[in-house]
Amino acid sequence: MILMLLAPALLLSQAASPATKPAAKPTAAPVARPAAAGPADDATRLQRCIATIATDPVAARAEAGRWRMAGGGAAARDCGGLAFAAEKNWAAAAAEFESAARDAQLAHDDRAATYWAQGGNAWLAAGDATKARTALDSALTAGTLTGLQLGEARLDHARALVAADDLASARTDIDLALTTAGDDPLAWLLSATLARRMGNLPRARGDIAEALKRSPDDASVQLEAGNIAARDGDETRARAAWAEAARLAPDTPTARNAIAALRQFDPPKP
């Protein structure tokens, strides 16, 4: 029997070691893109702030604070959240995005849903799936997200549901997400991982093929391809995919998982 290690794409998935099953660390998905600012002055200032984040997040946070004190509102909060995210201070970023969402709601601004989605994404990166789900519920129930933004919010909502072990509801979210975010390889990766966990191997095989078609050089996709091949009993394909995952992302948790999976094929020690 081929053992496998689960790809880290779904929040709080578990490693399939036969002895112990430690919870995997949540992956830090990139925070959603900033909402387009409303007034022209806000839009210009937000773009300047985002440009500063790329080189000096601390200076961008200071600018966001001055902007907020001058009445910048939701856009200033958004800039602050993006600066915190650039520093990987996910909890602080989430708090700023949620403040932006509340400010936008008070102003009857449709961008509130985008800010809630950003907050949920940041809470996932911070490892707090409960707060992520609450923020994403607000984003989705607003009814103003469309297209790729809607799909990404549903994918994040699915990750929060997986953390709560509500796999059936996560399946519904991912299926809906695929209708608007089907070009995103992460959507297919998450779908394949969930299908494998739910024992639906035909669906898992089909979905990982779609992820590989879109992103063959993604180590997480190759890791999951190996997992699905292992569940199928296909040692050759499992070895090849895990080796490729280790090659693509050396010195990362994904590579370490792939190498650990490959070790089962080592010859027994005398």
Rosetta blueprint (number, residue, H / E / L):
1 M L
2 I L
3 L L
4 M L
5 L L
6 L L
7 A L
8 P L
9 A L
10 L L
11 L L
12 L L
13 S L
14 Q E
15 A L
16 A L
17 S L
18 P L
19 A L
20 T L
21 K L
22 P L
23 A E
24 A L
25 K L
26 P L
27 T L
28 A L
29 A L
30 P L
31 V L
32 A L
33 R L
34 P L
35 A L
36 A L
37 A L
38 G L
39 P L
40 A H
41 D H
42 D H
43 A H
44 T H
45 R H
46 L H
47 Q H
48 R H
49 C H
50 I H
51 A H
52 T H
53 I H
54 A L
55 T L
56 D L
57 P H
58 V H
59 A H
60 A H
61 R H
62 A H
63 E H
64 A H
65 G H
66 R H
67 W H
68 R H
69 M H
70 A L
71 G L
72 G L
73 G H
74 A H
75 A H
76 A H
77 R H
78 D H
79 C H
80 G H
81 G H
82 L H
83 A H
84 F H
85 A H
86 A H
87 E L
88 K L
89 N L
90 W H
91 A H
92 A H
93 A H
94 A H
95 A H
96 E H
97 F H
98 E H
99 S H
100 A H
101 A H
102 R H
103 D H
104 A H
105 Q H
106 L H
107 A L
108 H L
109 D L
110 D L
111 R L
112 A H
113 A H
114 T H
115 Y H
116 W H
117 A H
118 Q H
119 G H
120 G H
121 N H
122 A H
123 W H
124 L H
125 A H
126 A H
127 G L
128 D L
129 A H
130 T H
131 K H
132 A H
133 R H
134 T H
135 A H
136 L H
137 D H
138 S H
139 A H
140 L H
141 T H
142 A L
143 G L
144 T L
145 L L
146 T L
147 G H
148 L H
149 Q H
150 L H
151 G H
152 E H
153 A H
154 R H
155 L H
156 D H
157 H H
158 A H
159 R H
160 A H
161 L H
162 V H
163 A H
164 A L
165 D L
166 D L
167 L H
168 A H
169 S H
170 A H
171 R H
172 T H
173 D H
174 I H
175 D H
176 L H
177 A H
178 L H
179 T H
180 T H
181 A L
182 G L
183 D L
184 D L
185 P H
186 L H
187 A H
188 W H
189 L H
190 L H
191 S H
192 A H
193 T H
194 L H
195 A H
196 R H
197 R H
198 M L
199 G L
200 N L
201 L H
202 P H
203 R H
204 A H
205 R H
206 G H
207 D H
208 I H
209 A H
210 E H
211 A H
212 L H
213 K H
214 R H
215 S L
216 P L
217 D L
218 D L
219 A H
220 S H
221 V H
222 Q H
223 L H
224 E H
225 A H
226 G H
227 N H
228 I H
229 A H
230 A H
231 R H
232 D L
233 G L
234 D L
235 E H
236 T H
237 R H
238 A H
239 R H
240 A H
241 A H
242 W H
243 A H
244 E H
245 A H
246 A H
247 R H
248 L H
249 A L
250 P L
251 D L
252 T L
253 P H
254 T H
255 A H
256 R H
257 N H
258 A H
259 I H
260 A H
261 A H
262 L H
263 R H
264 Q H
265 F H
266 D L
267 P L
268 P L
269 K L
270 P L
